[in-house]
Amino acid sequence: NQKTFRPKKNTPSGSK
């Protein structure tokens, strides 16, 4: 899930 997915490089907002 992108919502629960928190990319370390990107912000946890989910906006890729």
Secondary structure by P-SEA (a helix, b strand, c coil): cccccccccccccccc
